[in-house]
Amino acid sequence: MRIVKFGLLVGSIYLLTGCSSKYPITYNSNPTGAAVVCRGINKGYTPTTLYYEPSSEQKEYGTMRTVPCTAQWISGVSKDYSSEWDLKQFPNGVMQTLQRPSGDGYEKDAQFSLQVQQMQLQQRQAAAAEDAAAAASYNNLLNQQRNYQL
């Protein structure tokens, strides 16, 4: 019975982690907090990771082209990310960090960066609290199941 429970637990973890062959590209900026905009769609604030599915042809040639993405800081300054990636040099994914171009509004962008970092910290703390509650609930369920079997 314990082997079956262990197998179910391992299977659940496998499904929840979403094992995938997708290629991760992390878009970053300095200062962080720039919006990553790809074809007019906001994908989040830097750093953010997007996942792409390279075709078999792209894998064979070792390069992949993605949709064009731009870092847009709150001050209005922007800069384009690369859209061509070397799959052989970076087989497990890549991170590109763009330095903010010079121009007015750096202080505004730096302050917004701090706000985004604070928001991301709060999101991680909330996720950790949810994970802890889920683990406690799961352990409670296991204990109830054990008590029921006795």
Backbone as numpy.savetxt, mean C-alpha at the origin, in Angstrom:
# Nx Ny Nz CAx CAy CAz Cx Cy Cz
-8.56 -33.53 15.53 -9.37 -32.34 15.53 -8.50 -31.07 15.53
-7.41 -31.10 16.29 -6.52 -29.93 16.34 -5.85 -29.70 14.99
-5.54 -30.79 14.28 -4.91 -30.66 12.96 -5.88 -29.97 12.00
-7.14 -30.34 12.07 -8.14 -29.72 11.21 -8.25 -28.23 11.52
-8.29 -27.87 12.80 -8.38 -26.46 13.19 -7.15 -25.68 12.70
-5.97 -26.29 12.82 -4.75 -25.64 12.38 -4.80 -25.43 10.86
-5.27 -26.44 10.14 -5.39 -26.33 8.69 -6.35 -25.21 8.29
-7.46 -25.11 9.01 -8.41 -24.04 8.73 -7.81 -22.68 9.01
-7.04 -22.57 10.09 -6.40 -21.31 10.44 -5.39 -20.91 9.37
-4.55 -21.84 8.94 -3.53 -21.55 7.91 -4.22 -21.17 6.60
-5.27 -21.88 6.24 -6.00 -21.56 5.02 -6.63 -20.19 5.08
-7.17 -19.83 6.22 -7.78 -18.51 6.39 -6.73 -17.42 6.26
-5.58 -17.62 6.87 -4.50 -16.63 6.78 -4.07 -16.46 5.33
-3.94 -17.56 4.59 -3.54 -17.52 3.19 -4.53 -16.69 2.38
-5.82 -16.92 2.60 -6.84 -16.18 1.86 -6.86 -14.71 2.23
-6.69 -14.40 3.50 -6.75 -13.02 3.96 -5.55 -12.19 3.52
-4.38 -12.83 3.37 -3.20 -12.07 2.98 -3.19 -11.76 1.49
-4.04 -12.43 0.73 -4.18 -12.11 -0.69 -2.92 -12.35 -1.48
-2.32 -13.53 -1.35 -1.12 -13.85 -2.10 -1.39 -13.59 -3.58
-0.47 -12.88 -4.21 -0.74 -12.43 -5.56 0.57 -12.30 -6.34
0.44 -12.30 -7.66 1.60 -12.12 -8.52 1.66 -10.68 -9.03
0.91 -9.80 -8.43 0.90 -8.41 -8.88 2.20 -7.71 -8.50
2.55 -6.72 -9.29 3.81 -5.99 -9.12 3.54 -4.69 -8.37
4.14 -4.53 -7.16 3.88 -3.31 -6.38 4.81 -2.16 -6.79
4.21 -1.01 -7.00 4.97 0.22 -7.23 4.54 1.21 -6.15
5.52 1.64 -5.35 5.24 2.61 -4.30 5.62 3.98 -4.81
4.64 4.85 -4.82 4.84 6.23 -5.24 5.06 7.05 -3.97
6.21 7.74 -3.92 6.57 8.51 -2.74 6.96 9.92 -3.19
7.07 10.81 -2.23 7.49 12.19 -2.54 8.19 12.77 -1.33
8.94 13.82 -1.59 9.60 14.54 -0.51 9.31 16.02 -0.69
8.52 16.64 0.17 7.90 16.05 1.34 6.75 15.12 0.95
6.45 14.20 1.87 5.35 13.27 1.64 4.03 14.04 1.68
2.96 13.36 1.30 1.65 13.98 1.36 1.17 14.54 0.04
1.95 14.34 -1.03 1.47 14.75 -2.35 0.40 13.76 -2.79
-0.59 14.24 -3.52 -1.61 13.36 -4.07 -1.02 12.64 -5.28
-1.24 11.34 -5.36 -0.83 10.57 -6.54 -2.05 10.52 -7.46
-1.92 11.14 -8.62 -3.03 11.24 -9.57 -2.63 10.50 -10.84
-3.42 9.49 -11.20 -3.17 8.68 -12.38 -4.37 8.79 -13.31
-4.14 9.36 -14.49 -5.22 9.59 -15.46 -6.41 10.32 -14.83
-6.10 11.32 -14.03 -7.14 12.15 -13.43 -7.79 11.56 -12.19
-7.37 10.37 -11.76 -7.96 9.73 -10.58 -6.98 9.80 -9.42
-7.43 10.35 -8.29 -6.60 10.44 -7.09 -6.48 9.06 -6.46
-5.25 8.57 -6.32 -5.00 7.24 -5.77 -4.56 7.28 -4.31
-4.50 8.47 -3.71 -4.09 8.58 -2.31 -2.89 9.49 -2.16
-2.48 9.65 -0.91 -1.33 10.50 -0.60 -0.07 9.66 -0.49
1.04 10.28 -0.88 2.31 9.57 -0.78 2.70 9.39 0.68
3.35 8.27 0.99 3.61 7.15 0.09 2.37 6.27 -0.08
2.16 5.82 -1.30 1.06 4.90 -1.58 1.54 3.85 -2.57
1.07 2.64 -2.40 1.47 1.54 -3.26 0.31 1.11 -4.14
0.57 1.04 -5.44 -0.40 0.54 -6.40 0.13 -0.77 -6.96
-0.77 -1.67 -7.30 -0.39 -3.00 -7.77 -0.79 -3.16 -9.23
0.16 -3.63 -10.04 -0.05 -3.82 -11.46 0.18 -5.29 -11.82
-0.49 -5.73 -12.85 -0.36 -7.11 -13.32 0.42 -7.09 -14.63
1.73 -7.38 -14.57 2.51 -7.39 -15.82 2.04 -8.53 -16.74
1.98 -8.23 -18.03 1.61 -9.26 -19.00 2.78 -10.23 -19.17
2.52 -11.36 -19.77 3.61 -12.33 -20.00 4.66 -11.74 -20.93
4.24 -10.90 -21.87 5.19 -10.24 -22.77 6.08 -9.26 -22.00
5.48 -8.50 -21.09 6.26 -7.56 -20.28 7.25 -8.32 -19.40
6.82 -9.43 -18.83 7.72 -10.23 -18.01 8.88 -10.76 -18.84
8.58 -11.20 -20.07 9.62 -11.75 -20.95 10.65 -10.69 -21.30
10.20 -9.48 -21.65 11.12 -8.40 -22.03 11.72 -7.68 -20.83
11.10 -7.84 -19.68 11.67 -7.26 -18.47 11.34 -5.81 -18.23
10.41 -5.26 -19.00 9.98 -3.88 -18.77 8.46 -3.82 -18.78
7.94 -2.88 -18.00 6.50 -2.71 -17.92 6.18 -1.23 -17.98
5.17 -0.89 -18.76 4.68 0.49 -18.82 3.37 0.55 -18.05
3.22 1.61 -17.27 2.00 1.82 -16.50 1.35 3.12 -16.96
0.16 3.37 -16.47 -0.49 4.65 -16.77 0.34 5.77 -16.17
0.34 6.93 -16.81 1.10 8.05 -16.24 0.50 8.52 -14.92
1.36 8.77 -13.95 0.94 9.27 -12.63 1.75 10.51 -12.29
1.12 11.39 -11.54 1.73 12.66 -11.17 1.62 12.86 -9.66
2.66 13.44 -9.07 2.60 13.87 -7.67 2.13 15.32 -7.69
1.04 15.59 -6.95 0.52 16.95 -6.88 0.49 17.39 -5.41
1.37 18.33 -5.09 1.41 18.85 -3.73 0.27 19.83 -3.52
-0.10 20.05 -2.27 -1.23 20.90 -1.91 -1.04 22.34 -2.41
0.21 22.78 -2.57 0.49 24.14 -3.04 0.20 24.31 -4.53
-0.02 23.19 -5.23 -0.27 23.26 -6.67 0.92 22.84 -7.51
2.08 22.68 -6.89 3.27 22.22 -7.61 3.08 20.73 -7.94
3.54 20.32 -9.12 3.41 18.90 -9.49 4.63 18.43 -10.26
4.76 17.09 -10.30 5.88 16.47 -11.01 5.43 15.07 -11.42
5.87 14.64 -12.61 5.46 13.34 -13.14 6.38 12.21 -12.66
5.74 11.07 -12.37 6.48 9.85 -12.07 6.85 9.16 -13.38
7.81 8.27 -13.29 8.14 7.43 -14.43 6.95 6.51 -14.72
6.80 6.11 -15.95 5.75 5.14 -16.26 6.34 3.90 -16.91
7.66 3.78 -16.89 8.33 2.59 -17.41 9.20 2.01 -16.31
9.05 0.69 -16.09 9.68 0.04 -14.94 10.49 -1.16 -15.39
11.67 -1.33 -14.80 12.58 -2.43 -15.12 12.28 -3.61 -14.19
11.60 -4.61 -14.73 11.21 -5.77 -13.93 12.39 -6.67 -13.58
13.44 -6.62 -14.38 14.61 -7.45 -14.09 15.46 -6.84 -12.99
15.62 -5.53 -13.02 16.42 -4.86 -11.99 15.67 -4.84 -10.65
14.34 -4.73 -10.72 13.52 -4.67 -9.51 12.42 -5.73 -9.61
12.77 -7.00 -9.43 11.80 -8.08 -9.66 10.67 -8.15 -8.63
10.86 -7.56 -7.45 9.85 -7.67 -6.39 9.09 -6.38 -6.14
9.21 -5.44 -7.04 8.54 -4.15 -6.87 9.55 -3.03 -6.78
9.04 -1.82 -6.79 9.92 -0.66 -6.82 9.26 0.51 -6.10
10.09 1.43 -5.62 9.60 2.68 -5.04 10.27 3.83 -5.78
9.48 4.80 -6.19 10.04 6.00 -6.78 9.66 7.18 -5.90
10.67 7.93 -5.47 10.45 9.11 -4.64 10.79 10.35 -5.45
9.83 11.23 -5.58 10.05 12.49 -6.30 10.35 13.60 -5.30
11.37 14.38 -5.60 11.67 15.57 -4.82 10.78 16.70 -5.33
10.16 17.41 -4.43 9.29 18.52 -4.81 10.10 19.54 -5.59
9.58 19.97 -6.74 10.27 21.02 -7.50 10.28 22.31 -6.71
11.26 23.15 -6.99 11.31 24.44 -6.29 10.15 25.30 -6.74
9.76 26.20 -5.87 8.64 27.09 -6.16 7.98 27.51 -4.87
7.05 28.41 -5.00 6.34 28.92 -3.83 5.51 27.82 -3.18
5.28 27.97 -1.88 4.37 27.08 -1.16 5.02 25.91 -0.46
6.37 25.88 -0.37 7.01 24.73 0.27 6.55 24.57 1.72
6.43 25.67 2.45 6.02 25.60 3.86 4.62 24.98 3.98
3.74 25.36 3.08 2.37 24.81 3.06 2.42 23.30 2.80
3.27 22.87 1.87 3.39 21.44 1.57 4.00 20.67 2.73
4.98 21.26 3.40 5.61 20.61 4.55 4.61 20.45 5.69
3.80 21.47 5.92 2.80 21.39 6.98 1.74 20.33 6.65
1.32 20.29 5.40 0.33 19.29 5.00 0.93 17.88 5.12
2.22 17.75 4.83 2.91 16.47 4.98 2.78 15.96 6.41
2.98 16.84 7.38 2.85 16.46 8.79 1.42 16.03 9.11
0.44 16.72 8.55 -0.95 16.35 8.78 -1.26 14.98 8.19
-0.75 14.71 6.99 -0.98 13.40 6.36 -0.31 12.30 7.18
0.90 12.54 7.66 1.59 11.56 8.48 0.80 11.26 9.76
0.25 12.30 10.36 -0.55 12.12 11.58 -1.81 11.31 11.27
-2.45 11.60 10.15 -3.65 10.86 9.75 -3.31 9.38 9.49
-2.19 9.13 8.82 -1.78 7.75 8.54 -1.46 7.00 9.82
-0.85 7.67 10.79 -0.58 7.06 12.09 -1.88 6.68 12.78
-2.85 7.57 12.76 -4.15 7.29 13.37 -4.83 6.11 12.68
-4.70 6.03 11.35 -5.29 4.91 10.62 -4.62 3.59 11.01
-3.28 3.61 11.14 -2.57 2.39 11.56 -2.97 1.97 12.97
-3.13 2.96 13.87 -3.55 2.66 15.23 -4.96 2.07 15.25
-5.85 2.61 14.45 -7.22 2.09 14.37 -7.22 0.67 13.82
-6.40 0.42 12.79 -6.32 -0.92 12.22 -5.75 -1.91 13.23
-4.76 -1.48 14.00 -4.19 -2.36 15.03 -5.22 -2.68 16.10
-6.02 -1.69 16.47 -7.07 -1.92 17.48 -8.12 -2.90 16.92
-8.47 -2.76 15.66 -9.42 -3.68 15.03 -8.85 -5.10 14.98
-7.56 -5.21 14.63 -6.91 -6.52 14.58 -6.90 -7.17 15.96
-6.60 -6.38 16.99 -6.57 -6.91 18.35 -7.97 -7.37 18.77
-8.99 -6.60 18.42 -10.36 -6.99 18.76 -10.76 -8.26 18.01
-10.37 -8.38 16.76 -10.68 -9.58 15.98 -9.97 -10.80 16.56
-8.71 -10.62 16.96 -7.96 -11.73 17.56 -8.59 -12.16 18.88
-9.00 -11.20 19.68 -9.65 -11.51 20.96 -10.97 -12.25 20.72
-11.72 -11.82 19.74 -12.99 -12.46 19.40 -12.75 -13.89 18.93
-11.72 -14.07 18.09 -11.38 -15.40 17.58 -10.96 -16.32 18.73
-10.12 -15.80 19.64 -9.69 -16.59 20.80 -10.87 -16.94 21.69
-11.78 -16.02 21.86 -12.98 -16.26 22.65 -13.82 -17.38 22.01
-13.95 -17.33 20.71 -14.68 -18.36 19.99 -14.02 -19.73 20.16
-12.70 -19.77 20.05 -11.97 -21.03 20.26 -12.18 -21.57 21.67
-12.12 -20.68 22.66 -12.32 -21.10 24.04 -13.74 -21.64 24.25
-14.71 -20.98 23.66 -16.08 -21.47 23.75 -16.22 -22.84 23.11
-15.55 -23.00 21.97 -15.60 -24.28 21.26 -14.95 -25.38 22.11
-13.83 -25.08 22.75 -13.16 -26.05 23.60 -14.05 -26.44 24.80
-14.66 -25.41 25.42 -15.55 -25.66 26.55 -16.75 -26.51 26.15
-17.25 -26.28 24.96 -18.40 -27.01 24.47 -18.04 -28.49 24.25
-16.82 -28.73 23.77 -16.39 -30.10 23.49 -16.11 -30.87 24.76
-15.79 -30.17 25.85 -15.51 -30.85 27.11 -16.80 -31.29 27.71
